[in-house]
Amino acid sequence: MKKPVRYSPEVRERAVRLLYEHQGEYESQWAALESIASKIGCTAETLRKWV
């Protein structure tokens, strides 16, 4: 089993801020989650839980 990756509070805040700022540019919130999560280096589900 893989060891869970820990993200700093700054990375989490940045990811959530990016989601709120840019979600209007995507056809759905899930599409925005997937795109931004891939840029941050986490999964879309992880980012969804942070929000």
Distance bins in CASP14 RR format, pairs under 12 A and 6 or more apart:
PFRMAT RR
TARGET T0000
AUTHOR 0000-0000-0000
RMODE 2
METHOD distances of the structure
MODEL  1
4 42 0 0 0 0 0 1 0 0 0 0 0
4 43 0 0 0 0 0 1 0 0 0 0 0
4 46 0 0 0 0 1 0 0 0 0 0 0
5 11 0 0 0 0 0 1 0 0 0 0 0
5 12 0 0 0 0 0 1 0 0 0 0 0
5 40 0 0 0 0 0 1 0 0 0 0 0
5 41 0 0 0 0 1 0 0 0 0 0 0
5 42 1 0 0 1 0 0 0 0 0 0 0
5 43 0 0 0 0 1 0 0 0 0 0 0
5 46 0 0 0 0 1 0 0 0 0 0 0
6 12 0 0 0 0 0 1 0 0 0 0 0
6 42 0 0 0 0 0 1 0 0 0 0 0
6 46 0 0 0 0 0 1 0 0 0 0 0
7 13 0 0 0 0 1 0 0 0 0 0 0
7 14 0 0 0 0 1 0 0 0 0 0 0
7 15 0 0 0 0 1 0 0 0 0 0 0
7 16 0 0 0 0 0 1 0 0 0 0 0
7 37 0 0 0 0 0 1 0 0 0 0 0
7 40 1 0 0 1 0 0 0 0 0 0 0
7 41 0 0 0 0 1 0 0 0 0 0 0
7 42 1 0 0 1 0 0 0 0 0 0 0
7 43 0 0 0 0 0 1 0 0 0 0 0
7 46 0 0 0 0 1 0 0 0 0 0 0
7 47 0 0 0 0 1 0 0 0 0 0 0
7 49 0 0 0 0 0 1 0 0 0 0 0
7 50 0 0 0 0 1 0 0 0 0 0 0
8 14 0 0 0 0 1 0 0 0 0 0 0
8 15 0 0 0 0 0 1 0 0 0 0 0
8 40 0 0 0 0 0 1 0 0 0 0 0
8 42 0 0 0 0 0 1 0 0 0 0 0
9 15 0 0 0 0 0 1 0 0 0 0 0
9 16 0 0 0 0 0 1 0 0 0 0 0
9 50 0 0 0 0 0 1 0 0 0 0 0
10 16 0 0 0 0 0 1 0 0 0 0 0
10 17 0 0 0 0 0 1 0 0 0 0 0
10 40 0 0 0 0 0 1 0 0 0 0 0
11 17 0 0 0 0 0 1 0 0 0 0 0
11 18 0 0 0 0 0 1 0 0 0 0 0
11 36 0 0 0 0 0 1 0 0 0 0 0
11 37 0 0 0 0 0 1 0 0 0 0 0
11 39 0 0 0 0 0 1 0 0 0 0 0
11 40 1 0 0 1 0 0 0 0 0 0 0
11 41 0 0 0 0 1 0 0 0 0 0 0
11 42 0 0 0 0 1 0 0 0 0 0 0
11 46 0 0 0 0 0 1 0 0 0 0 0
11 47 0 0 0 0 0 1 0 0 0 0 0
11 50 0 0 0 0 1 0 0 0 0 0 0
12 18 0 0 0 0 0 1 0 0 0 0 0
12 19 0 0 0 0 0 1 0 0 0 0 0
12 36 0 0 0 0 0 1 0 0 0 0 0
12 37 0 0 0 0 0 1 0 0 0 0 0
12 40 0 0 0 0 1 0 0 0 0 0 0
12 41 0 0 0 0 0 1 0 0 0 0 0
12 42 0 0 0 0 1 0 0 0 0 0 0
12 46 0 0 0 0 1 0 0 0 0 0 0
12 47 0 0 0 0 1 0 0 0 0 0 0
12 49 0 0 0 0 0 1 0 0 0 0 0
12 50 1 0 1 0 0 0 0 0 0 0 0
12 51 0 0 0 0 1 0 0 0 0 0 0
13 19 0 0 0 0 0 1 0 0 0 0 0
13 20 0 0 0 0 0 1 0 0 0 0 0
13 40 0 0 0 0 0 1 0 0 0 0 0
13 47 0 0 0 0 0 1 0 0 0 0 0
13 50 0 0 0 0 1 0 0 0 0 0 0
13 51 0 0 0 0 0 1 0 0 0 0 0
14 20 0 0 0 0 0 1 0 0 0 0 0
14 21 0 0 0 0 0 1 0 0 0 0 0
14 36 0 0 0 0 1 0 0 0 0 0 0
14 39 0 0 0 0 0 1 0 0 0 0 0
14 40 1 0 0 1 0 0 0 0 0 0 0
14 41 0 0 0 0 0 1 0 0 0 0 0
14 42 0 0 0 0 0 1 0 0 0 0 0
14 47 0 0 0 0 0 1 0 0 0 0 0
14 50 0 0 0 0 0 1 0 0 0 0 0
15 21 0 0 0 0 0 1 0 0 0 0 0
15 22 0 0 0 0 0 1 0 0 0 0 0
15 32 0 0 0 0 0 1 0 0 0 0 0
15 33 0 0 0 0 1 0 0 0 0 0 0
15 35 0 0 0 0 0 1 0 0 0 0 0
15 36 1 0 0 1 0 0 0 0 0 0 0
15 37 1 0 0 1 0 0 0 0 0 0 0
15 38 0 0 0 0 0 1 0 0 0 0 0
15 39 0 0 0 0 1 0 0 0 0 0 0
15 40 1 0 1 0 0 0 0 0 0 0 0
15 41 0 0 0 0 1 0 0 0 0 0 0
15 42 1 0 0 1 0 0 0 0 0 0 0
15 43 0 0 0 0 0 1 0 0 0 0 0
15 44 0 0 0 0 0 1 0 0 0 0 0
15 46 0 0 0 0 1 0 0 0 0 0 0
15 47 1 0 1 0 0 0 0 0 0 0 0
15 48 0 0 0 0 0 1 0 0 0 0 0
15 49 0 0 0 0 0 1 0 0 0 0 0
15 50 1 0 0 1 0 0 0 0 0 0 0
15 51 0 0 0 0 1 0 0 0 0 0 0
16 22 0 0 0 0 0 1 0 0 0 0 0
16 23 0 0 0 0 0 1 0 0 0 0 0
16 32 0 0 0 0 0 1 0 0 0 0 0
16 33 0 0 0 0 0 1 0 0 0 0 0
16 36 0 0 0 0 1 0 0 0 0 0 0
16 37 0 0 0 0 0 1 0 0 0 0 0
16 40 0 0 0 0 1 0 0 0 0 0 0
16 42 0 0 0 0 0 1 0 0 0 0 0
16 46 0 0 0 0 0 1 0 0 0 0 0
16 47 1 0 0 1 0 0 0 0 0 0 0
16 48 0 0 0 0 0 1 0 0 0 0 0
16 49 0 0 0 0 0 1 0 0 0 0 0
16 50 1 0 1 0 0 0 0 0 0 0 0
16 51 1 0 1 0 0 0 0 0 0 0 0
17 23 0 0 0 0 0 1 0 0 0 0 0
17 36 0 0 0 0 1 0 0 0 0 0 0
17 40 0 0 0 0 0 1 0 0 0 0 0
17 47 0 0 0 0 0 1 0 0 0 0 0
17 50 0 0 0 0 0 1 0 0 0 0 0
17 51 0 0 0 0 0 1 0 0 0 0 0
18 24 0 0 0 0 0 1 0 0 0 0 0
18 25 0 0 0 0 0 1 0 0 0 0 0
18 26 0 0 0 0 0 1 0 0 0 0 0
18 32 0 0 0 0 1 0 0 0 0 0 0
18 33 0 0 0 0 0 1 0 0 0 0 0
18 35 0 0 0 0 1 0 0 0 0 0 0
18 36 1 0 1 0 0 0 0 0 0 0 0
18 37 0 0 0 0 1 0 0 0 0 0 0
18 38 0 0 0 0 0 1 0 0 0 0 0
18 39 1 0 0 1 0 0 0 0 0 0 0
18 40 1 0 0 1 0 0 0 0 0 0 0
18 42 0 0 0 0 0 1 0 0 0 0 0
18 47 0 0 0 0 1 0 0 0 0 0 0
18 50 0 0 0 0 0 1 0 0 0 0 0
18 51 0 0 0 0 0 1 0 0 0 0 0
19 25 0 0 0 0 0 1 0 0 0 0 0
19 26 0 0 0 0 1 0 0 0 0 0 0
19 29 0 0 0 0 1 0 0 0 0 0 0
19 30 0 0 0 0 0 1 0 0 0 0 0
19 31 0 0 0 0 0 1 0 0 0 0 0
19 32 1 0 1 0 0 0 0 0 0 0 0
19 33 1 0 0 1 0 0 0 0 0 0 0
19 34 0 0 0 0 0 1 0 0 0 0 0
19 35 0 0 0 0 1 0 0 0 0 0 0
19 36 1 0 1 0 0 0 0 0 0 0 0
19 37 0 0 0 0 1 0 0 0 0 0 0
19 39 0 0 0 0 0 1 0 0 0 0 0
19 40 0 0 0 0 1 0 0 0 0 0 0
19 42 0 0 0 0 0 1 0 0 0 0 0
19 44 0 0 0 0 0 1 0 0 0 0 0
19 46 0 0 0 0 0 1 0 0 0 0 0
19 47 1 0 0 1 0 0 0 0 0 0 0
19 48 0 0 0 0 1 0 0 0 0 0 0
19 50 0 0 0 0 1 0 0 0 0 0 0
19 51 1 0 0 1 0 0 0 0 0 0 0
20 29 0 0 0 0 0 1 0 0 0 0 0
20 32 0 0 0 0 1 0 0 0 0 0 0
20 33 0 0 0 0 0 1 0 0 0 0 0
20 36 0 0 0 0 0 1 0 0 0 0 0
20 47 0 0 0 0 0 1 0 0 0 0 0
20 50 0 0 0 0 0 1 0 0 0 0 0
20 51 0 0 0 0 1 0 0 0 0 0 0
21 32 0 0 0 0 1 0 0 0 0 0 0
21 36 0 0 0 0 1 0 0 0 0 0 0
22 29 0 0 0 0 0 1 0 0 0 0 0
22 31 0 0 0 0 0 1 0 0 0 0 0
22 32 1 0 0 1 0 0 0 0 0 0 0
22 33 0 0 0 0 0 1 0 0 0 0 0
22 35 0 0 0 0 1 0 0 0 0 0 0
22 36 1 0 0 1 0 0 0 0 0 0 0
22 39 0 0 0 0 0 1 0 0 0 0 0
23 29 1 0 1 0 0 0 0 0 0 0 0
23 30 0 0 0 0 1 0 0 0 0 0 0
23 31 0 0 0 0 1 0 0 0 0 0 0
23 32 1 0 1 0 0 0 0 0 0 0 0
23 33 0 0 0 0 1 0 0 0 0 0 0
23 34 0 0 0 0 0 1 0 0 0 0 0
23 35 0 0 0 0 1 0 0 0 0 0 0
23 36 0 0 0 0 1 0 0 0 0 0 0
23 47 0 0 0 0 0 1 0 0 0 0 0
23 48 0 0 0 0 0 1 0 0 0 0 0
23 51 0 0 0 0 1 0 0 0 0 0 0
24 31 0 0 0 0 1 0 0 0 0 0 0
24 32 1 0 0 1 0 0 0 0 0 0 0
24 35 0 0 0 0 0 1 0 0 0 0 0
24 36 0 0 0 0 0 1 0 0 0 0 0
25 31 0 0 0 0 1 0 0 0 0 0 0
25 32 1 0 0 1 0 0 0 0 0 0 0
25 35 0 0 0 0 1 0 0 0 0 0 0
25 36 0 0 0 0 0 1 0 0 0 0 0
26 32 1 0 1 0 0 0 0 0 0 0 0
26 33 0 0 0 0 1 0 0 0 0 0 0
26 34 0 0 0 0 1 0 0 0 0 0 0
26 35 1 0 0 1 0 0 0 0 0 0 0
26 36 0 0 0 0 1 0 0 0 0 0 0
26 44 0 0 0 0 0 1 0 0 0 0 0
27 34 0 0 0 0 0 1 0 0 0 0 0
27 35 0 0 0 0 0 1 0 0 0 0 0
28 34 0 0 0 0 1 0 0 0 0 0 0
28 35 0 0 0 0 0 1 0 0 0 0 0
28 44 0 0 0 0 0 1 0 0 0 0 0
29 35 0 0 0 0 0 1 0 0 0 0 0
29 36 0 0 0 0 0 1 0 0 0 0 0
29 37 0 0 0 0 0 1 0 0 0 0 0
29 44 0 0 0 0 1 0 0 0 0 0 0
29 47 0 0 0 0 0 1 0 0 0 0 0
29 48 0 0 0 0 1 0 0 0 0 0 0
29 51 0 0 0 0 1 0 0 0 0 0 0
30 36 0 0 0 0 0 1 0 0 0 0 0
30 37 0 0 0 0 0 1 0 0 0 0 0
30 44 1 0 0 1 0 0 0 0 0 0 0
30 45 0 0 0 0 0 1 0 0 0 0 0
30 47 0 0 0 0 0 1 0 0 0 0 0
30 48 0 0 0 0 1 0 0 0 0 0 0
30 51 0 0 0 0 0 1 0 0 0 0 0
31 37 0 0 0 0 0 1 0 0 0 0 0
31 38 0 0 0 0 0 1 0 0 0 0 0
31 44 0 0 0 0 1 0 0 0 0 0 0
32 38 0 0 0 0 0 1 0 0 0 0 0
32 39 0 0 0 0 0 1 0 0 0 0 0
32 44 0 0 0 0 1 0 0 0 0 0 0
32 47 0 0 0 0 1 0 0 0 0 0 0
32 48 0 0 0 0 0 1 0 0 0 0 0
32 51 0 0 0 0 0 1 0 0 0 0 0
33 39 0 0 0 0 0 1 0 0 0 0 0
33 40 0 0 0 0 0 1 0 0 0 0 0
33 42 0 0 0 0 1 0 0 0 0 0 0
33 43 0 0 0 0 1 0 0 0 0 0 0
33 44 1 0 1 0 0 0 0 0 0 0 0
33 45 0 0 0 0 1 0 0 0 0 0 0
33 46 0 0 0 0 1 0 0 0 0 0 0
33 47 1 0 1 0 0 0 0 0 0 0 0
33 48 1 0 1 0 0 0 0 0 0 0 0
33 49 0 0 0 0 0 1 0 0 0 0 0
33 50 0 0 0 0 1 0 0 0 0 0 0
33 51 1 0 0 1 0 0 0 0 0 0 0
34 40 0 0 0 0 0 1 0 0 0 0 0
34 41 0 0 0 0 0 1 0 0 0 0 0
34 42 0 0 0 0 0 1 0 0 0 0 0
34 43 0 0 0 0 1 0 0 0 0 0 0
34 44 1 0 1 0 0 0 0 0 0 0 0
34 45 0 0 0 0 1 0 0 0 0 0 0
34 46 0 0 0 0 0 1 0 0 0 0 0
34 47 0 0 0 0 1 0 0 0 0 0 0
34 48 0 0 0 0 1 0 0 0 0 0 0
35 41 0 0 0 0 0 1 0 0 0 0 0
35 44 0 0 0 0 1 0 0 0 0 0 0
35 47 0 0 0 0 1 0 0 0 0 0 0
36 42 0 0 0 0 1 0 0 0 0 0 0
36 43 0 0 0 0 0 1 0 0 0 0 0
36 44 0 0 0 0 1 0 0 0 0 0 0
36 46 0 0 0 0 0 1 0 0 0 0 0
36 47 1 0 0 1 0 0 0 0 0 0 0
36 48 0 0 0 0 0 1 0 0 0 0 0
36 50 0 0 0 0 0 1 0 0 0 0 0
36 51 0 0 0 0 0 1 0 0 0 0 0
37 43 1 0 1 0 0 0 0 0 0 0 0
37 44 1 0 1 0 0 0 0 0 0 0 0
37 45 0 0 0 0 1 0 0 0 0 0 0
37 46 1 0 0 1 0 0 0 0 0 0 0
37 47 1 0 1 0 0 0 0 0 0 0 0
37 48 0 0 0 0 1 0 0 0 0 0 0
37 49 0 0 0 0 0 1 0 0 0 0 0
37 50 0 0 0 0 1 0 0 0 0 0 0
37 51 0 0 0 0 0 1 0 0 0 0 0
38 44 0 0 0 0 1 0 0 0 0 0 0
38 46 0 0 0 0 0 1 0 0 0 0 0
38 47 0 0 0 0 1 0 0 0 0 0 0
39 47 0 0 0 0 0 1 0 0 0 0 0
40 46 0 0 0 0 1 0 0 0 0 0 0
40 47 1 0 0 1 0 0 0 0 0 0 0
40 50 0 0 0 0 1 0 0 0 0 0 0
41 47 0 0 0 0 1 0 0 0 0 0 0
42 48 0 0 0 0 0 1 0 0 0 0 0
42 49 0 0 0 0 1 0 0 0 0 0 0
42 50 0 0 0 0 1 0 0 0 0 0 0
42 51 0 0 0 0 0 1 0 0 0 0 0
43 49 0 0 0 0 1 0 0 0 0 0 0
43 50 0 0 0 0 0 1 0 0 0 0 0
44 50 0 0 0 0 0 1 0 0 0 0 0
44 51 0 0 0 0 0 1 0 0 0 0 0
45 51 0 0 0 0 0 1 0 0 0 0 0
END
